[in-house]
Amino acid sequence: MDKSDTVVISTQGLSKSYKNIHALKALDLEVHKNSIFGFLGPNGAGKTTTIKLLLGLARPTAGAGRVFGMDIARDSTEIRKRIGYLAQDPRYYEHMTARETLRFTARFFYSGPPARIEARIAETLELVGLSDKADRPIKGFSGGERQRLGIAQAQVNYPDLLILDEPAASLDPQGRRDVLEVMERLRKYTTIFYSTHILDDVQRVSDTVAILNRGELIAQAPIGQLLAGSGGTVYHMVIKGEAEAARARVASQPWVSAVNVAPRDGQTEWQVSVTDADAAEEHLLRWVLSEGNLRVTEFGRKKYELEEVFLSMVGEDNHGR
């Protein structure tokens, strides 16, 4: 398959400055078809600036970008016909119902038999979980319901790309969960590019993550690769019994780069850094257990939380700004 058929967004050195402020610095992105792409960064990192450039709402100072293979500066009108967009804080006519709101939106995209439009509206309401509230005034909707209605508006025209700006930023845990579930359901219909500063959300639903800080891209990788950590493979063990001899034996192996030991509730916790994961998988646990006086109560390859990775890259002082 040709790369142009699988890459929805690509940017090369995309930059934006406002007078002496560099809001975005030489951004290189690649977003693939039918992926959920998390665009992560502290507030003020340049995420919304990037979205404005992709939508043709701002012109780049330097560099270039393409969406669906079309130039974001020259072909923005054609690009927007194939995009659904949800702003961070969507606004509605409060007296209207969800169905009336989607009917109003759908008429910008569809012509033909009213029954066909109504069928699409009903389908979209079901997709975002609002069928049971379709005929209630929006003024009674919760924050999560408003965001899901916003996604429904953005999705009603069958877009090839959904761009969501902080879709769950102001929601309670239940509202965030509902919005993320809708995003997961939409994966098979479209590509989703969404900005956020909520680390848990990114870890839950994203295939690929880009991390932006102070307008600069500092990481871009599949989520699994980021969570594998940048310091090599680490095995976590908790051992009961006198383990010093076993520790010395393990530390002497050529595929072990470090053994960090800490006491924990009368036991010993090890973090074993290895250069050969296959050797560790084959030998590590067996060698420790060969010491007859030891018991291993926990064992496994360490999985990093995205917060650890994020803070190691952007620093504690930026988190949550």
C-alpha positions as CSV (number, residue, x, y, z in Angstrom):
1,M,0.0,0.0,0.0
2,D,1.3,3.4,-0.9
3,K,2.4,5.5,2.1
4,S,0.1,8.3,0.9
5,D,-2.9,6.0,1.5
6,T,-1.9,5.3,5.1
7,V,-0.6,8.6,6.3
8,V,-3.4,11.1,7.2
9,I,-1.3,14.0,8.7
10,S,2.4,14.8,8.0
11,T,4.3,17.9,8.9
12,Q,7.9,18.9,8.0
13,G,9.5,21.6,10.1
14,L,6.1,23.2,10.8
15,S,6.6,26.4,12.8
16,K,4.6,29.3,14.0
17,S,5.8,32.5,15.7
18,Y,3.8,35.5,17.0
19,K,6.2,38.5,17.0
20,N,9.0,37.2,19.2
21,I,7.2,34.2,20.6
22,H,7.9,30.9,19.1
23,A,4.6,29.0,19.7
24,L,5.7,26.0,17.6
25,K,9.2,25.0,16.6
26,A,10.0,22.8,13.5
27,L,7.3,20.1,14.1
28,D,7.7,16.8,12.3
29,L,4.6,14.6,12.8
30,E,3.2,11.5,11.1
31,V,-0.3,10.3,11.9
32,H,-1.6,7.0,10.3
33,K,-5.0,6.1,9.1
34,N,-7.5,4.7,11.7
35,S,-5.1,5.4,14.6
36,I,-5.9,7.2,17.8
37,F,-3.0,9.8,18.1
38,G,-2.5,11.4,21.4
39,F,-0.9,14.9,21.2
40,L,0.3,15.4,24.7
41,G,1.9,18.4,26.5
42,P,1.5,20.8,29.3
43,N,-0.8,23.8,28.9
44,G,0.8,26.3,26.6
45,A,3.0,23.7,24.9
46,G,1.7,24.6,21.4
47,K,-1.0,21.9,21.0
48,T,-3.8,24.3,20.0
49,T,-1.5,26.2,17.7
50,T,-0.8,23.0,15.8
51,I,-4.5,22.3,15.5
52,K,-5.1,25.8,14.1
53,L,-2.4,25.2,11.5
54,L,-3.8,21.8,10.5
55,L,-7.3,23.3,10.0
56,G,-6.0,26.3,8.0
57,L,-7.1,28.7,10.8
58,A,-3.5,30.0,11.0
59,R,-0.7,30.2,8.5
60,P,2.7,28.7,9.3
61,T,5.7,30.9,9.7
62,A,7.9,28.2,8.3
63,G,7.8,24.5,7.2
64,A,4.9,22.6,5.6
65,G,2.1,20.2,6.4
66,R,-0.2,17.9,4.5
67,V,-3.5,16.4,5.4
68,F,-4.9,13.7,3.1
69,G,-1.9,14.5,0.9
70,M,-3.1,18.1,0.5
71,D,-1.2,21.2,1.5
72,I,-2.6,22.8,4.7
73,A,-1.9,26.4,3.5
74,R,-3.1,26.0,-0.1
75,D,-5.9,23.4,0.2
76,S,-7.4,24.2,3.6
77,T,-11.0,24.5,2.3
78,E,-10.8,21.0,0.7
79,I,-9.2,19.6,3.8
80,R,-11.9,20.9,6.1
81,K,-14.6,19.2,4.1
82,R,-13.2,15.9,5.3
83,I,-12.5,16.8,8.9
84,G,-14.7,16.8,12.0
85,Y,-13.6,19.2,14.7
86,L,-14.4,19.5,18.4
87,A,-13.3,22.6,20.2
88,Q,-12.2,22.4,23.9
89,D,-15.4,24.1,25.1
90,P,-18.2,23.5,22.7
91,R,-21.2,25.9,22.9
92,Y,-24.8,25.1,22.1
93,Y,-28.3,26.7,21.9
94,E,-29.4,25.5,25.3
95,H,-33.1,25.3,24.5
96,M,-32.5,22.8,21.6
97,T,-32.4,19.1,22.0
98,A,-29.5,16.8,20.9
99,R,-31.5,15.6,18.0
100,E,-32.3,19.2,16.9
101,T,-28.7,20.2,17.2
102,L,-27.5,17.3,15.0
103,R,-30.3,18.0,12.5
104,F,-29.1,21.6,12.3
105,T,-25.5,20.5,11.8
106,A,-26.4,17.7,9.3
107,R,-28.1,20.1,6.9
108,F,-24.8,21.7,6.2
109,F,-23.6,18.4,4.8
110,Y,-26.5,16.5,3.4
111,S,-29.3,17.1,0.9
112,G,-31.9,14.6,-0.2
113,P,-34.7,12.7,1.5
114,P,-35.3,13.8,5.1
115,A,-35.5,10.2,6.2
116,R,-31.9,9.6,5.2
117,I,-30.8,12.6,7.3
118,E,-32.8,11.4,10.3
119,A,-31.3,7.9,10.0
120,R,-27.8,9.4,10.1
121,I,-28.7,11.5,13.1
122,A,-30.2,8.4,15.0
123,E,-27.1,6.4,14.1
124,T,-24.7,9.1,15.4
125,L,-26.7,9.5,18.6
126,E,-26.4,5.8,19.3
127,L,-22.7,5.8,18.5
128,V,-22.0,8.4,21.2
129,G,-24.5,6.9,23.7
130,L,-27.1,9.7,23.7
131,S,-30.1,7.9,22.1
132,D,-32.0,7.9,25.4
133,K,-31.4,11.7,25.8
134,A,-31.9,12.7,22.2
135,D,-35.1,14.7,22.8
136,R,-34.1,16.5,26.0
137,P,-33.0,20.1,26.1
138,I,-29.2,20.5,26.2
139,K,-29.4,22.8,29.2
140,G,-29.9,19.7,31.4
141,F,-26.9,17.9,30.0
142,S,-23.8,17.0,32.1
143,G,-20.3,18.0,31.0
144,G,-19.6,14.5,29.6
145,E,-22.9,14.5,27.7
146,R,-22.1,17.9,26.2
147,Q,-18.7,16.6,25.0
148,R,-20.2,13.5,23.5
149,L,-22.7,15.6,21.7
150,G,-19.8,17.7,20.4
151,I,-18.2,14.5,19.1
152,A,-21.5,13.6,17.5
153,Q,-21.6,17.0,15.7
154,A,-18.0,16.5,14.5
155,Q,-18.8,12.9,13.4
156,V,-22.2,13.4,11.7
157,N,-20.6,14.0,8.2
158,Y,-18.6,10.8,8.2
159,P,-15.2,12.6,8.4
160,D,-12.0,10.9,7.5
161,L,-10.3,12.7,10.4
162,L,-11.5,13.8,13.8
163,I,-9.6,16.5,15.5
164,L,-10.5,16.9,19.2
165,D,-9.0,19.7,21.3
166,E,-8.8,18.6,25.0
167,P,-12.0,16.5,24.7
168,A,-12.0,15.4,28.4
169,A,-10.1,18.2,30.1
170,S,-12.9,19.6,32.3
171,L,-14.8,16.4,33.0
172,D,-15.2,14.3,36.1
173,P,-13.9,10.7,36.0
174,Q,-17.2,9.2,34.7
175,G,-17.5,11.8,32.0
176,R,-13.9,11.2,30.9
177,R,-14.5,7.5,30.8
178,D,-17.6,7.9,28.6
179,V,-15.8,10.2,26.2
180,L,-12.8,7.8,25.9
181,E,-15.2,4.9,25.2
182,V,-16.8,6.9,22.4
183,M,-13.3,7.5,20.9
184,E,-12.5,3.8,21.0
185,R,-15.8,3.0,19.2
186,L,-15.0,5.6,16.5
187,R,-11.6,4.0,15.7
188,K,-13.0,1.8,13.0
189,Y,-14.7,4.7,11.2
190,T,-12.1,7.4,11.2
191,T,-8.6,8.6,12.3
192,I,-8.6,10.5,15.7
193,F,-6.0,13.2,16.5
194,Y,-6.6,14.7,19.9
195,S,-4.7,17.0,22.2
196,T,-4.6,16.6,25.9
197,H,-2.6,17.1,29.0
198,I,-4.3,14.2,30.9
199,L,-1.7,11.4,31.0
200,D,-4.1,8.5,32.1
201,D,-6.4,9.2,29.1
202,V,-3.5,8.9,26.6
203,Q,-2.2,5.7,28.2
204,R,-5.7,4.2,27.9
205,V,-6.8,4.9,24.3
206,S,-3.8,6.0,22.2
207,D,-1.9,3.9,19.7
208,T,0.8,6.6,19.1
209,V,1.8,9.5,21.3
210,A,3.7,12.7,20.5
211,I,4.9,14.9,23.4
212,L,5.2,18.6,22.9
213,N,7.0,20.9,25.4
214,R,7.5,24.7,25.0
215,G,6.6,24.4,21.3
216,E,9.1,21.7,20.6
217,L,8.5,18.0,19.8
218,I,10.5,15.9,22.3
219,A,9.1,12.4,21.6
220,Q,6.9,10.6,19.1
221,A,6.4,6.8,19.3
222,P,3.9,4.0,19.7
223,I,2.5,4.0,23.2
224,G,4.0,0.6,24.0
225,Q,7.5,1.8,23.0
226,L,7.3,4.8,25.2
227,L,6.1,2.7,28.2
228,A,9.0,0.3,27.7
229,G,11.2,3.1,29.1
230,S,14.4,4.5,27.7
231,G,16.7,2.9,30.1
232,G,16.5,-0.7,28.8
233,T,14.6,-3.6,30.2
234,V,14.0,-3.8,34.0
235,Y,12.7,-6.8,36.0
236,H,11.0,-6.2,39.3
237,M,11.3,-8.8,42.1
238,V,10.3,-9.0,45.7
239,I,12.2,-11.6,47.7
240,K,11.7,-13.1,51.1
241,G,14.8,-14.3,53.0
242,E,18.5,-13.5,53.1
243,A,19.2,-12.6,49.5
244,E,22.7,-11.1,49.4
245,A,24.4,-14.2,47.9
246,A,21.8,-14.4,45.2
247,R,22.1,-10.7,44.5
248,A,25.9,-11.0,44.1
249,R,25.4,-14.0,41.7
250,V,22.8,-12.2,39.6
251,A,24.9,-8.9,39.5
252,S,27.9,-10.8,38.1
253,Q,26.1,-12.0,35.0
254,P,27.2,-10.3,31.8
255,W,23.6,-9.4,30.7
256,V,22.9,-7.6,34.1
257,S,23.8,-4.0,34.1
258,A,22.5,-3.1,37.7
259,V,20.7,-4.5,40.6
260,N,19.0,-1.9,42.8
261,V,17.9,-3.2,46.2
262,A,15.5,-1.7,48.7
263,P,13.8,-3.0,51.8
264,R,10.0,-3.4,51.7
265,D,7.9,-4.7,54.6
266,G,10.4,-7.2,55.9
267,Q,11.3,-8.3,52.3
268,T,13.7,-7.1,49.7
269,E,12.7,-5.4,46.5
270,W,15.0,-5.7,43.5
271,Q,15.0,-3.7,40.3
272,V,17.2,-5.7,37.9
273,S,18.3,-3.8,34.8
274,V,19.3,-6.1,31.9
275,T,20.8,-5.8,28.5
276,D,19.4,-9.2,27.2
277,A,15.7,-9.7,28.0
278,D,15.8,-13.2,26.6
279,A,18.5,-14.3,29.0
280,A,16.8,-12.7,31.9
281,E,13.5,-14.4,31.1
282,E,15.3,-17.8,30.9
283,H,17.6,-17.6,33.9
284,L,16.8,-14.8,36.4
285,L,13.9,-16.3,38.3
286,R,15.4,-19.8,38.2
287,W,18.7,-18.7,39.6
288,V,17.2,-16.8,42.5
289,L,14.9,-19.7,43.4
290,S,17.9,-22.1,43.3
291,E,18.9,-20.6,46.6
292,G,16.7,-22.9,48.7
293,N,16.2,-20.4,51.5
294,L,14.5,-17.7,49.3
295,R,11.0,-17.2,48.2
296,V,10.0,-14.8,45.4
297,T,6.6,-13.2,46.1
298,E,6.6,-10.8,43.1
299,F,8.3,-11.1,39.7
300,G,7.8,-9.5,36.3
301,R,9.1,-7.1,33.7
302,K,8.6,-3.5,34.8
303,K,5.9,-1.5,33.0
304,Y,6.4,2.2,33.1
305,E,3.5,4.6,33.7
306,L,3.2,7.4,31.1
307,E,3.6,9.9,34.0
308,E,7.1,8.6,34.6
309,V,8.1,8.9,31.0
310,F,6.4,12.3,30.6
311,L,8.0,13.9,33.7
312,S,11.4,12.5,32.7
313,M,11.1,14.4,29.5
314,V,9.4,17.7,30.4
315,G,10.4,18.0,34.0
316,E,8.3,18.3,37.2
317,D,7.9,22.1,37.0
318,N,6.0,21.8,33.7
319,H,3.5,19.2,34.7
320,G,-0.1,20.5,34.9
321,R,0.7,24.0,33.7
